[in-house]
Amino acid sequence: MIRIVTDTLTGFPLDLMRARGIPVIPQIVIFGETAYRDDTEIDTATFLQKLRAGRETPKTAAPPPHLYLPIFAEAAKNGDTVLVIAPSAKVSGTVRSAETARNDFPHADIRILDTQTLACNQGTLTLLADDLAKQGCSADEIEAHLRAWLPRGHIYFVLDTLEYLRRGGRIGAAKALLGELLQVKPILQIKDGQVAPYDQERTKKRAVARLVEIAAEQVQGRSDSHLCVIHIDAQDEAEALRDELAARTGLTNIPIYLLPPAIVVHAGPKALGIGFFA
């Protein structure tokens, strides 16, 4: 048996993952001296309330290795293979935590895939892996299939402010200040596993329109693109973006995913983006 494991950075609904039998390891968010699991102890709505009410800058931490141990132990006992679908090691310590936990089971077949992405694309790869496992594919076949998909993945997003990236050390203070002064809305991307600039517009409206153009250019109506919309506290904007994407690409099944607290820490409220496989 092949067990697929992921974590909450996918942003996929936990009920969906539970229904498929996919264990989801929580990320950790920290306010002051208090740490919260983002699967059972805090969700995005509660996190945003605390973010707006407090003066402390929240932090994130990767899942501690011990959270993987029960899953790995059961697999080792049963002779199962585990495939962990993890977020990029360049933005999260999740890969390292899973590797640390794996060291306790040197004879078990435990594989950890650094997807070099996160959010909906990590979630899509997780569901693809689960589908392949249930179709009877071997672990080698699943891993090879996913690795072939990795370079096809793209995530583009627009932030309301660069302040949260500055606080989290993802960009320098000077660049954040310059962006605010010029009232520039950068379009960012996940490239080579980390946040990188892609383009910029003068207004958020124009930046979101550019997201539609990007998808129209690269997706071109392909149903296997797994195009999705991601957002933070911007449901109405996300729905409008989905409708525009559907009109431009011809795709009718474009899910909307609310990003988890561990991403909110760095992106801030009102972030809006798209993910797909070109």
SEDRENDO-9108 format. One record per residue: residue in three letters; x, y, z of N, C-alpha, C, O, CB in turn. Coordinates in pm, whole numbers, plus 32768, in hexadecimal, padded with zeros to 4 digits. Glycine has a CB too. Example, Ala and Ser with C-alpha at 12.3 -4.5 7.8 and 13.67 -1.06 7.14 Angstrom:
<atoms>
ALA85277DC7830C84CE7E3E830C85287EB6830C85907EB4834E846B7E418389 SER85057F1F82C485577F9682CA850A80038313853D8072832485807FC4823C 
</atoms>
This chain:
<atoms>
MET80547F8880008000800080008058807D800080C2808180407FA08000807B ILE802C80E37FB8807481627FB3802081CB7FFB7FAC81E17FD88094818D7F20 ARG805B820B805E8015827380AA804882FC808080C1831580818029825E8142 ILE7FED8353805A800E83DB80337FF8843680AC7F90843080ED7FB9840A7FB9 VAL805B848A80C9805484E5813C80758571810C80CE858380B980B584B881AF THR802F85D481418051865F8121804286B4819E8041867F820D7FF8869580AE ASP80378737818C802B879181FF7FCD880381DB7F9E880D816A80B687C98229 THR7FB28858823C7F4B88BF822B7F73893081CE7F1E898381AD7F2688F782AF LEU7FF1893781A3801689A181457FD3899180BD7FD889ED806C80AD89A48134 THR7F94891F80A37F49891180267ED3897280237EAD89A27FB87F1688818017 GLY7E9B899180967E2389E3809A7DA7899980707D3B89D580697E358A5A8043 PHE7DB0891880547D3B88CA802D7CE788AC80AA7D1E889B81177D6688457FE6 PRO7C6488A5809B7C0E8889810F7C34880681537C4C87A181117B7A888580E3 LEU7C3A880A81D77C5E879282217BF78723820E7C1A86AD820D7C6C87B282B6 ASP7B78874881FF7B1186E281E97B2A869681687B13861D81627A86872381E5 LEU7B5886DB81007B77869980827BE6863380957BDE85C380637BA087018018 MET7C4E865B80DD7CBF860180F27C97858A814A7CC1851981317D34864D8132 ARG7C4785A481B07C1B853682077BC784D281B97BD4845981CC7BCA856C827F ALA7B71850581617B1C84AC81127B6F845280B87B4583E280997ABA84FE80BD ARG7BE2847F80907C3B842F803C7C9A83D9808F7CE1838580587C8B848A7FE0 GLY7C9C83ED81117CF683A181667D8583D281617DE2838581787CF38312813F ILE7D98845281447E1E848C813B7E3F84D681BE7DFE853981DE7E2984EE80C1 PRO7EA084A7820B7EC684F082847EFF857A82617F4D858782037F2F849E82D5 VAL7ED585DF82AD7F02866982977F47869A83167F0886A8837F7E8986C78270 ILE7FC986B3830C801886E0837E80088778838D801187BF832980AE86B8836D PRO7FF387AB84067FDF883B84168062888A841280CB8859843D7F9888578497 GLN8059890383DF80C2896683F580A989A9847C803C899B84B580C789CF8380 ILE810B89F084AD81008A31853081098AC8851E81648AFA84DB817089FF8591 VAL80AB8B11855980B18BA3855980BD8BD185EA80838B96864580338BE38513 ILE81098C3B85FC812D8C658684810D8CF88698813A8D4E864C81C38C4C869F PHE80BD8D1586FE80A58D9D872C80E48DAB87B580B98D6B8815800B8DBE8730 GLY814A8DFF87BE818D8E10883F81C88D8E886F821F8D55882E812C8E4788A7 GLU81988D6088E381CA8CE4891D816F8C6D8901818A8BFE892F81DC8CF589B3 THR81058C8388B780A38C1988A080AB8BE3881280A68C2F87B180168C4C88BC ALA80B88B61880880BF8B1F8785803C8AD6876B80018A9C87C681378ABC877F TYR800F8AD986EE7F928A9A86C77FA88A3D86507FEE8A5F85F17F298B0586A4 ARG7F6C89C886577F62897285E07EF789AE85857E8D89D985B57F3F88DD8607 ASP7F1189B185037EAE89EF84AC7E4C898B846E7E0B89A8840A7EF38A3A843E ASP7E43891584AC7DDB88B784827D6A88B084E77CF6889E84C17E16882D846D THR7D8A88BD85687D2488AC85CF7D1C892286307CB8893286767D3E882E861D GLU7D84897586367D8789DD869E7D728A6B86697D518AC586B67E0989D786E6 ILE7D848A7F85E77D6C8B0385AE7D538AF385187D928AA184D57DE58B6485C8 ASP7CF48B4284E47CDC8B4284557CF78BCD841E7D1E8C2784697C4A8B168434 THR7CE48BE0839D7D098C5F835F7CB68CD283957CEB8D3E83AF7CF98C5782C8 ALA7C338CBD83A77BDD8D2983D87C078D5584657C108DCD84817B498CFC83D9 THR7C208CF584BD7C4B8D1685457CD58D5785437CEF8DB5858F7C4E8C98859E PHE7D2C8D2584EE7DB28D5F84E37DA98DF284B97DF08E4684F07E078D0F847E LEU7D548E1184577D468E9B84287D118EF684977D3B8F6984A27CEA8EA183AE GLN7CB58EC384E87C838F1185597CF48F3385B97D008FA685E57C138EC485A3 LYS7D468ED285DA7DB68EE986357E1D8F4685F57E598F9986397DF78E63865D LEU7E328F3785737E938F8A852D7E6B901D85327EBE907485497EA28F5C849B ARG7DEA9038851D7DBA90C2851C7DB090FE85A87DBD917785B97D3290C884D8 ALA7D9890A9860A7D8690DB86927E0990EC86DD7E10913C873A7D2C907F86DE GLY7E6F90A286B67EEB90A287047F5790F986C97F4F912486557F1F90188711 ARG7FBB91138719802E916186ED80A8910B86D1810A91388696805091C98755 GLU80A0908E86FD8111903486E981138FFF865B80AA8FE28621810D8FC1874E THR81888FF1862481978FB585A0819A8F1E85B081F38EE985F282178FE88557 PRO813B8ED78575813B8E44858281AF8E06853681E88E4384DB80B68E0A8550 LYS81D08D8E855C823A8D43851B82058CBA84F481978C93851D82B78D368576 THR82528C7384A7822C8BEB8481829D8B8C84A483118BB284B1820B8BE383EA ALA82778B0E84B482DA8AA484CA82AC8A29847E82348A0F847082ED8A858563 ALA830C89DE844D82EC8961840882B188FD846A82C6890984E38368892783C3 PRO8269889A843982368832849282A987ED84DA830C87C9849A81E387CA8442 PRO82A087DB855C830A879085A0830E8700857082A586C8854F82F687948639 PRO838386C3856A8390863C8533833585D58575830985758535841D860E8540 HIS831785E785F582CB857F863A823C8571860281FC850A861882C4859F86CF LEU820B85D585BB818585C985818181856185118117852984F381568650854D TYR81F2854884D381F784E284698208845584A081E983F3845C82698502840A LEU8239844A851B826283C7854E81F3835E8550820D82ED8526829883D785D8 PRO8178837D857D81118313857D80F382DE84F280DB826684E18090834985BB ILE80F38335848E80D8830A8405814882B383D28130824A839680C4838483A9 PHE81C382DE83EA8237829283BC8240820C8405826381A683C882B882E283D0 ALA8222820C8485822B819184D481C6812984A381E780B38496821581AF856A GLU814D8156848880E680F98458810C80C183D080F9804A83B5805E813E8452 ALA814081178379816980E982F581DB808582FE81DB801F82B88192815F829F ALA823B80A2835482AC80478364827E7FBF839982AE7F57836D8315808483C4 LYS82217FC283F681EC7F46843081A57EF183C781B07E7783C6818D7F6684A3 ASN815A7F35836D810A7EEE830B81537ED48287811F7E92822E808D7F3B82EF GLY81CE7F09827C82187EF9820181E67F52819081FB7F34811B82147E6C81D6 ASP81A47FC181B5816F801D815181DA80818127823E8094816B80F580678189 THR81C380C080B58217812E808681D181B180A5815781BC8097823481227FED VAL821F821480D081E8829980EA822682FB8087829F82FA8071820482C6817E LEU81D2834E804D820183BA7FF681CE843D802F81568459802C81D183A67F61 VAL8229848E806382078510809D8211857A8030827B858D7FF5826585328116 ILE81A285BE8016819E862A7FB381B286AC8000815486DE803E8115862A7F61 ALA822B86E37FFB825187518053826187D58007827C87D47F8F82D3872F8099 PRO82508845804C826888C8800E82FC88E07FF88351889B802F822D89378064 SER831889437FA683A389637F8583FA8973800183D589B9806083A989E17F32 ALA846C89327FFF84CA893C806F850689C9807A854289EA80E0853988D68060 LYS84F68A1B8011852D8AA2801484D38B03805F84FE8B71808285438AD47F87 VAL84568ADC807883FB8B3480C183C68AF6814183858B3A819083888B5B8069 SER83E18A77815783AD8A3281CC840F89C881FB8457898D81AA832589F381AE GLY841289B0827D8466894682B5842088BF82BA844F886482FD8492896C833F THR83B088B2827383628837827883B087C0824483AC8755828182E388478228 VAL83F787D081D684488762819F84AC8732820884BB86B9821E8492878F811F ARG84EF878F82488553876B82AC851387208322854E86C18355859C87E882DE SER849D874B834E845A870783BC8434867983978446861C83E683DD875583E6 ALA84008667831D83DB85E182F28456858882E5845185118307839085E7826C GLU84C485BF82B58540857282A985738549833385A484D9834485AB85C3825D THR856885A2839485938582841C8542850F8454857884B38493858785FD8477 ALA84BE8514843D846784A8846D848784248427848183BA846483D484CC8458 ARG84A7842C83A784C783B3835A8542836C8390854D82F2838484DC83D582C6 ASN859D83B583CB8618837883FE85FD830F846A865282B98483867383E48437 ASP8587831584A9856482B1850F853B822C84D2852981CA851984F582E58566 PHE852C8229844D84FB81AF840A85558191839285288198831F846681BF83DE PRO85D2816E83AB8634815F833E861180F182DA864080F4826986BB81438377 HIS85BF8090830385A1802082A9851A8030826384F37FDA821485A37F9E82F7 ALA84D2809C8280844F80B18242845E80FF81BF84BE814A81AD83F280FD82A3 ASP840080EB816583FF813380E583AF81B580F7833781B980DE83C280DA8071 ILE83F5821C812283B6829E813A83F8830480DD8470831D80E783C482CA81D1 ARG83AA833C808383DD8398801E83A584248037832F8435805783BA83677F90 ILE83F98488802783D18511804083EA85627FC1845C85727F96841D854E80BA LEU838085947F87838A85DE7F0A838286747F26831C86A67F55831A85B47EA8 ASP83EF86BA7F0A83EF874C7F0F83AD877D7E8F83E987757E23848287877F20 THR833487AF7E9882E887D67E228319885A7DE682F2887E7D77825487E17E44 GLN836E88A27E2F83A089257E02832F89897DEE833C89E97DA383EF89157D80 THR82C089707E31824D89CB7E2A820289C27EAE8235898B7F0F81F089A87DB1 LEU818989F87EB0813489EF7F2680A68A117EFA808A8A1B7E8381658A4F7F97 ALA804D8A227F5B7FC28A497F427F7E89E67EE27F95896D7EEA7FBC8AD77F08 CYS7F2B8A1A7E887ED589C27E387F2489637DDF7EF688F37DC77E798A147DE2 ASN7F99898B7DAF7FE5892F7D5A801A88B97DAA801C88497D77805989797D17 GLN804388D17E25806A88627E7C7FF288077E957FFF878D7E9880A388977F03 GLY7F7D88447EA77F0487F57EBB7EE187A37E417EBA872F7E4E7E91884F7EDE THR7EED87DE7DCB7ED187957D4F7F2C871C7D427EFE86AF7D1F7EE087F07CD6 LEU7FAD872E7D5D800B86BE7D557FE886517DBA7FF985DA7D9F809B86F07D6C THR7FB7867A7E2E7F8E86197E937F1985C47E617F1B85497E6F7F6686607F16 LEU7EB586037E267E4285B97DF37E6985617D7C7E3584F27D6E7DD286197DCC LEU7EC285927D277EF285407CB77F3884C37CEC7F2184557CB97F5285917C5E ALA7F8C84D57D507FD284627D8B7F7083FF7DC57F8183867DB4803584917DF7 ASP7F0A84307E097EA583D97E457E57838E7DD97E3C83177DE77E45842A7E9E ASP7E3483D47D6E7DED83937D007E4283227CC57E1082B47CAD7DCB83FA7C93 LEU7EC1833E7CAE7F1982DA7C727F2B82627CCE7F2E81F07CA17FA183197C52 ALA7F37827D7D507F45820F7DB07EC981B67DAF7ED4813C7DB47F5C82467E3E LYS7E5481F47DA77DD981A67DA97DC1815E7D257D7181017D1E7D6282017DC8 GLN7E05818B7CBC7DFE81467C3B7E5F80D17C337E6180877BD17E1981A77BCA GLY7EB080C17C9D7F0C804F7CA07F98806C7C6F7FE6800E7C5C7ED47FE37C52 CYS7FBA80E97C5A8042810A7C2E80A680F07C9F808480F87D15804B819D7C00 SER812080D07C78818980BA7CDB81BB81407D0F819F81A97CD581FE80697C9F ALA8205813B7D7E823D81B67DB7829D81F87D5582A082737D49828481997E3B ASP82EC81A67D0F834A81DD7CAC82FE82257C3C832782907C0F83A2816D7C71 GLU829181E87C0F824282257BA4820382A97BD28202830B7B8881D481C47B74 ILE81CF82A97C4A819183247C7E81F883927C8C81E184047C62814E83097D07 GLU826983717CC582D183D67CD98302840D7C54831784857C478346839A7D28 ALA831583B77BF2834383E37B6F82DB843E7B2C82FE84A27AEE8361836A7B15 HIS825E84197B3A81F284697B0081F084F57B3E81E585597AF7816A84237B13 LEU81F984FB7BC281F6857E7C05826F85D27BE18263864A7BCB81EE856B7C9E ARG82E385957BDB835C85E27BB88352861C7B2B838886867B0E83DB85887BC4 ALA830D85D57AD382F9860A7A4C829B86827A4D82A286D979F582C1859C79F0 TRP824386877AB081E586F67ABB822287727AFC81F487E27AE3816C86CB7B0A LEU828987617B4E82BE87D17B9C82E0884B7B4882B588B97B6C833887A57BE6 PRO832B883F7ADA834F88B77A8D82DA88F77A4582E689677A1283B888957A2A ARG826888B37A3F81F288EB79FD81A189457A588149898D7A2A819B887B79C9 GLY81BE89427ADA816D898A7B3B818D8A1E7B4182028A467B3B817F894E7BC3 HIS81248A717B4D81348B027B5780D18B3A7BBD805C8B127BBF81208B457ACE ILE81008B957C1080A98BE07C6B80CC8C737C5C81418C9A7C6580B98BAF7D00 TYR80658CC67C4680768D577C3E80138D967C9F7FA28D677CAD805F8D8B7BAB PHE803E8E017CE27FE38E3D7D4380018ED27D54806E8F037D367FEE8DF67DCA VAL7F9B8F187D867FA08FA87D9D7F838FC07E307F248F877E677F3B8FF57D41 LEU7FD290157E707FBF90367EFC7F8790C37F0A7FA2911B7EB8804290297F49 ASP7F3890D77F737F07915E7F907F7791B87FC27F7792317FA87E96915A7FF7 THR7FD6917D8009804691C7804080C0916C804880B390F280548024920080CC LEU813691A7804081B2915B804E81E0915380E08248911880FE821F91997FF9 GLU8193918F813981BE919B81C581D591138205823591028251815791E78214 TYR817F90B281E8818C9031822B82048FE281F682448F998241810C8FDF821A LEU82218FF18175829B8FB4814183168FF3818283788FAE819F82A28FC280A7 ARG831090768199838190BA81DA839390868268840290668292836B915481DC ARG8324907E82B2832D904F833D83678FC2834583B58FA2839F82A39051837F GLY83408F7082E6836F8EE582E883F78ED182AB84298E6182A3830E8E8E82A1 GLY84368F3F827F84BB8F36824784C08EFF81BA852C8EDA818A850F8EE2829D ARG844C8EF98174844A8EC580EC84788F2E808784A78F0A801B83BF8E9480CA ILE846A8FB080A784A4901A805684DE908380B484BA908881298439905A7FF6 GLY853890D580808578913B80D3851C91B080F084BC91C880A785F5916D808F ALA853991F8815B84E8926B818484E892D88119848193178102851B92A38208 ALA855A92EE80D88563935880748509933A7FFD84C493937FCA85F493698045 LYS850792BD7FD184B392987F5F841F92A47F8483CF92D27F3384D292087F30 ALA83FC927C7FFD83719287802983469319802F82D8933C8001835E924480B2 LEU839C936F8067837C93FD8072836D943C7FE78312948B7FD083E7944680C3 LEU83C794197F8D83C294517F06834194287EC0830294797E7B843B94237EB5 GLY831A93AC7ED1829F937D7E92822693C87EC581CD93EB7E78828C92E97EAA GLU822293E27F4981B2942B7F8281B294BC7F54814894F37F3481B79425801B LEU822694FB7F4F822F95887F268204959A7E9581C095FB7E7382BE95BC7F39 LEU822B953D7E40820995477DB3817E95117D94814E95197D23826F94FD7D60 GLN813E94DA7DFC80B9949E7DED80B894367D7D805A942D7D2E8050950B7DD1 VAL812393E87D7A8130937D7D1680F792FC7D50810C92DC7DC581C693697CED LYS80AD92B47CFD807A92327D2580CA91C67CDC80AC91A67C697FE292267D07 PRO812E918F7D1F817D91287CDC812F90A67CCC80E090807D2281FD910D7D2A ILE814890647C5E81188FDC7C4B818D8F807C6C81F58F857C2C80E18FC37BB8 LEU81798F2D7CD081E38ED47CFE81C88E477CCC81588E267CA481EE8ED67D98 GLN822E8DF47CD082208D6A7CA482718D0F7D0082C98D3D7D49824D8D597C11 ILE82538C907CFA82A98C2B7D3783038BF77CC782D48BB47C6A82568BB67D7B LYS83838C157CD183E38BED7C6A845A8BA97CAD84948BDF7D0C84118C667C16 ASP847E8B357C7B84EC8AE87CB884D68AD67D4D85358AD77D9C85738B2D7C9E GLY84588AC67D7484398AA67DFE84318B1B7E5D84228B067ED6849B8A4B7E30 GLN84398B967E2C84328C077E8683EA8C7D7E4583D48C7F7DCC84BE8C307EB2 VAL83C78CE07E9883808D567E6783DE8DAC7E13844F8DC97E3C83458DA87EDD ALA83AE8DD47D9D83FE8E267D4383A28E867CF9832C8E687CE6844E8DCE7CDE PRO83D58EFB7CCF83828F587C8283678F237BF683B98EDB7BBD83C68FE17C79 TYR82F48F477BC082D28F207B3782B28F9B7AE282E58FA87A73825B8EC07B37 ASP825C8FF47B168232906A7ACB81FC90CE7B3181F990B07BA881C690467A5C GLN81D291427B03819391A17B5D813291F97B10814292137A9981FC91F77BA4 GLU80CC92277B59806792807B21805092F27B83807992EC7BF67FE392337B02 ARG800D93597B537FF593CE7BA87F8393BA7C0B7F8393F87C767FD894467B52 THR7F2493677BE97EB293507C427E9B92BB7C547EC892697C037E3393937C0B LYS7E5592997CBE7E36920C7CD47DD991D87C677DE591657C3D7DF791F77D5E LYS7D7C922C7C3A7D2092027BD17D6C91D97B547D4E91737B177CBE92737BB0 ARG7DD092297B2E7E1F92097AB87E76918E7AD07E8E913F7A757E7592817A90 ALA7EA6917E7B4C7EF891097B6C7EA590897B637ED590237B307F3591177BF9 VAL7E2A908E7B947DD290197B8C7DB08FFA7AFB7DA98F867AD37D51902F7BDF ALA7D9A90637AAB7D80904E7A1C7DF8900979DA7DE78FB9797E7D6390D479D6 ARG7E6F902A7A097EE78FEA79D37EEA8F5679F87F1A8F0479A97F6690307A07 LEU7EB98F327A6D7EB08EA57A917E5A8E597A2D7E7B8DE87A077E778E957B1F VAL7DED8E977A047D958E5879A27DDE8E45791E7DD28DDC78DE7D158EAB798D GLU7E298EAA78F67E758EA078797EDB8E2E78807EEC8DE278217EBD8F25785B ILE7F1F8E2578F27F848DBB79037F458D3278F37F798CDC78AC7FC88DC7798D ALA7ED28D1E79357E8F8C9C792D7E608C80789F7E6D8C11786D7E1A8C97798E ALA7E278CE7785F7DF58CD477D77E668CAD77787E528C5C771D7DB08D5477A6 GLU7EDC8CE7778E7F4E8CCA77377F858C3E774E7FA98BF976EE7FBC8D31774E GLN7F8B8C1477CC7FD28B9977ED7F798B1E77FC7FA78AAE77E7801F8BAD7869 VAL7EFC8B3378217EA18AC278357E5D8A9A77B37E568A2377927E388AE378A0 GLN7E2A8AFD776A7DF08AE776E67D838A7B76E57D7C8A28768B7E5D8AC17684 GLY7D2F8A7F774B7CBB8A26774D7CD78996776E7C7D894377627C788A2B76CC ARG7D4E897477977D7188E977B47D3688BD78387D5088FA78A07E0988D777B7 SER7CE8885478357CA3882678AE7D0387E979137CE287E2798A7C3987C17889 ASP7D7A87BE78E67DD9878279447E3787EB79807E9D87C979BC7E2B871678FF SER7E15886B796F7E6988D479A97E5288E47A3F7EA6891C7A857E4E89587962 HIS7DDE88B27A717DBC88BE7AFF7DC289507B2C7DF7896F7B977E1C88687B54 LEU7D8C89A87ADB7D888A367AFB7D338A4D7B787CC58A177B847D508A887A85 CYS7D668A9D7BD37D1C8ABC7C4D7D378B4B7C767D978B8A7C487D418A5A7CC0 VAL7CE18B7F7CCD7CEE8C057D067D0C8BF77D9A7CCF8BA57DDE7C6D8C597CEF ILE7D698C477DCB7D8C8C467E597D7B8CD37E907D918D357E497E1D8C127E6F HIS7D558CDE7F0F7D408D637F477D4B8D607FDF7D4D8CF6801F7CB78D997F1E ILE7D518DD980167D4E8DEC80A77CE88E5B80C27D008ECF80A27DDC8E1180E1 ASP7C768E3680FE7C108E9981257BE58EED80AE7BD18F6680BB7C468EF48195 ALA7BD78EAF803A7BAF8EF87FC17B528EA17F6D7B688E8F7EF57C2D8F237F6E GLN7AEB8E6B7FAD7A948E0C7F6A7A4F8E4A7EF07A498E0B7E867A2C8DD87FCC ASP7A1B8EC37EFF79D58F017E8E7A348F187E187A108EFE7DA579968F877EBA GLU7AAC8F497E357B0F8F5D7DCB7B368ED87D8B7B4A8ED07D127B8B8FA47E02 ALA7B418E717DDF7B658DED7DAB7AFA8DB77D4D7B1A8D7D7CE57B7C8D8B7E1E GLU7A7C8DCB7D717A0F8D9D7D1C7A0D8DE97C9879F58DAF7C2D79898DAB7D65 ALA7A258E6D7C9F7A288EBC7C247A9D8E907BCB7A908E897B517A348F537C45 LEU7B0F8E737C097B828E437BBE7B658DBD7B7E7B878DA67B0A7BFD8E3A7C18 ARG7B278D637BC97B028CE07B917AA88CEF7B187ABB8CAC7AB37ABD8C897BFC ASP7A458D477B2279E78D597AB27A2F8D8F7A377A138D6579C779758DB97ADB GLU7A8C8DEC7A4B7AD78E2479DB7B338DBA799E7B428DB379247B288E9E7A08 LEU7B708D6979F37BC58CFD79C27B748C9979707BA18C6A79077C0A8CB67A37 ALA7AFD8C7879A07AA88C1A79577A848C5178CE7A858C08786A7A288BFC79A7 ALA7A658CD378C97A418D11784A7AB58D1277E87AA28D00776F7A0F8D9E7861 ARG7B2E8D28781B7BA28D3377C47BDF8CAD779D7C158C9F77307C0B8D877807 THR7BD58C4A77F57C178BC977DB7BB78B5D77AA7BE28AF977727C5B8B997858 GLY7B358B7177BF7AD48B0A779B7AC88A9B78027A7E8A3B77EC7AF98AD07718 LEU7B0F8AA678707B098A4078D97A968A6079387A828AD3795D7B8F8A387927 THR7A4B89FA795E79D78A1079B579EE89E37A4579A78A0F7A9F796089C7797D ASN7A51898E7A5A7A6C895E7AE27AEB899F7B167B5889687B087A7988C37AE5 ILE7ADE8A157B517B4F8A5E7B887B368A717C1D7AEE8ACE7C437B648AE97B40 PRO7B6D8A1C7C737B548A277D027B968AA27D407BF88AD77D0C7B8489AA7D49 ILE7B5F8ACD7DAF7B958B3C7DFC7BC38B067E837B778AC07EC77B2B8BB07E0E TYR7C3D8B257EAB7C728AF47F2A7C9D8B697F827CE08BC67F557CE88A957F12 LEU7C768B627FFF7CA08BC380647D298B9B80987D3C8B2980C37C398BCD80D9 LEU7D888BF780947E108BD580BE7E188BC681567DCE8C09819F7E728C40808F PRO7E6F8B7081867E788B5182157EC68BBB82627F0C8C0C82277EB88AC9822A PRO7EB98BBA82E97EFD8C1F833B7F938C2A83247FC98C9983277EE58C0083CB ALA7FD78BBA830B80698BBF82FB80928C0E827F81038C3E827780A18B3282F3 ILE80378C1C821E80528C7081AA80238CFF81C480628D5F8195800D8C38812C VAL7FB68D0E820E7F848D9482317FEF8DE582787FF98E5E82637F068D898289 VAL803F8DA582CC80A98DEA831580FF8E3C82B781278EAC82D981008D858361 HIS811D8E06824281798E4881E581338E978177816C8EF6814181D48DE181A7 ALA80B88E70815680738EB380E780158F21811680048F8580D080248E4E8098 GLY7FD98F12818C7F7D8F7681BF7EF28F6B81837EDE8F2181227FB48FFE81A5 PRO7E928FB481BD7E078FAF818B7DFC8FE180FC7E4D903080CD7DAD900181E6 LYS7D948FB180BA7D6C8FDD80347DCA8FAE7FC47DC08FDF7F547D6390728031 ALA7E228F537FE07E758F1A7F767E1C8EC97F177DB98E8E7F417EE68EC17FB0 LEU7E418EC87E987DF38E867E327E518E4A7DCB7EB28E8C7DA27D8E8EE77DEF GLY7E378DCF7DA07E948D937D417E578D207CF37DE28CFD7D047F0D8D637D89 ILE7EAA8CE57C9E7E818C737C4E7EF18C0B7C517F668C2B7C637E618C9E7BBD GLY7ECA8B8F7C3F7F2B8B237C317EFE8AC67BC27E878AB37BAD7F3C8AD57CB6 PHE7F5E8A8C7B7A7F3B8A317B0D7FB889E77AE180278A047B0D7EFB8A7D7A96 PHE7FA389847A888011893A7A4A8009894F79B47FA889277973800A88A27A6F ALA806F898D797D806E89B378F08094893B789A80998946781F80CE8A2978D6 
</atoms>
